[in-house]
Amino acid sequence: MNNPTTGKTICIFCSSSADLSEKIRSQSAEFAALLAKEGFSLLYGGTTCGLMKTVADAHKAAGGRLLGVIPRYMIERGIQHPGLDEAFAAEDLRDRKQAMLDHSDVIVALPGGIGTYDEFFDLLAMKQLKRHDRPMFLFNINGYFEPLMAMLRHSIAEKTVKPEHLDMFKISDTADELTQMIKKSFS
């Protein structure tokens, strides 16, 4: 069953690894399902790898609309998610980031590795330069992003980052709170 859509699309950046804690997997799935129940479409990297698959499957199972942006070489490797309602092909990871920005209304980073950090910080730098104004969020499952926040606070103390840069995104510890924050970003 499809839920009534809001017409808004939430971009998710997250791990391609399947070797994650049960808490990260379950809370990420809960968040993806909540987005579907609230009528948000979910846009992600489009593959069947790791946490990306967990999030995609949970969103689809809850009746959500699933979009993916996937580099052509990944399509050729056969890892494109078969349940995509809409797929966008990209030439490489750089093109994928831009396409994900172009097709979304909100950016959310879940726990992930180097790719997730790259995606989040690239779009955060673009926001700093006023190249987009989309709301951005970190889903701080089990304190995952606390070391990152400590590094950013250290950078502020060392004057390499301005304090107001922390205002360009919000951080949340629960799926429900994050969903409510996203909803409020549209009012």
PELINWO-V85652 format. One record per backbone hydrogen bond with DSSP energy under -0.5 kcal/mol. NH is the residue of the N-H (numbers start at 1). CO is the residue of the C=O. Records with the same first field share a line. If there is no record, write none. Layout:
NH=CO ; CO
This chain:
3=63
6=39
7=39
10=41
11=9 ; 106
12=43
13=108
15=111
20=18
25=21
26=22
27=23
28=24
29=25
30=26
31=27
32=28
33=29
34=30
35=31
36=32
37=33
38=34
39=36
40=35
41=8
42=65
43=10
44=67
48=79
51=17
52=15 ; 49
53=49 ; 50
54=50
55=51
56=52
57=53
58=54
59=55
60=56
61=57
62=58
63=60
64=59
67=42
68=86
69=44
70=68 ; 88
72=90
74=71
75=71
76=72
77=73
78=75
79=74
81=46
84=81
85=66
86=66
88=68
90=70
96=92
97=93
98=94
99=95
100=96
101=97
102=98
103=99
104=101
105=9
106=9
107=135
108=11
109=137
110=13 ; 108
117=113
118=114
119=115
120=116
121=117
122=118
123=119
124=120
125=121
126=122
127=123
128=124
129=125
130=127
131=126
132=126
135=105
137=107
138=170
139=109
140=138 ; 172
141=139
143=140
144=141
146=143
149=145
150=146
151=147
152=148
153=149
154=150
155=151
156=152
157=153
158=154
159=156
160=155
161=155
165=162
166=163
167=164
168=165
169=166
170=136
172=138
178=174
179=175
180=176
181=177
182=178
183=179
184=180
185=181
186=183
187=184
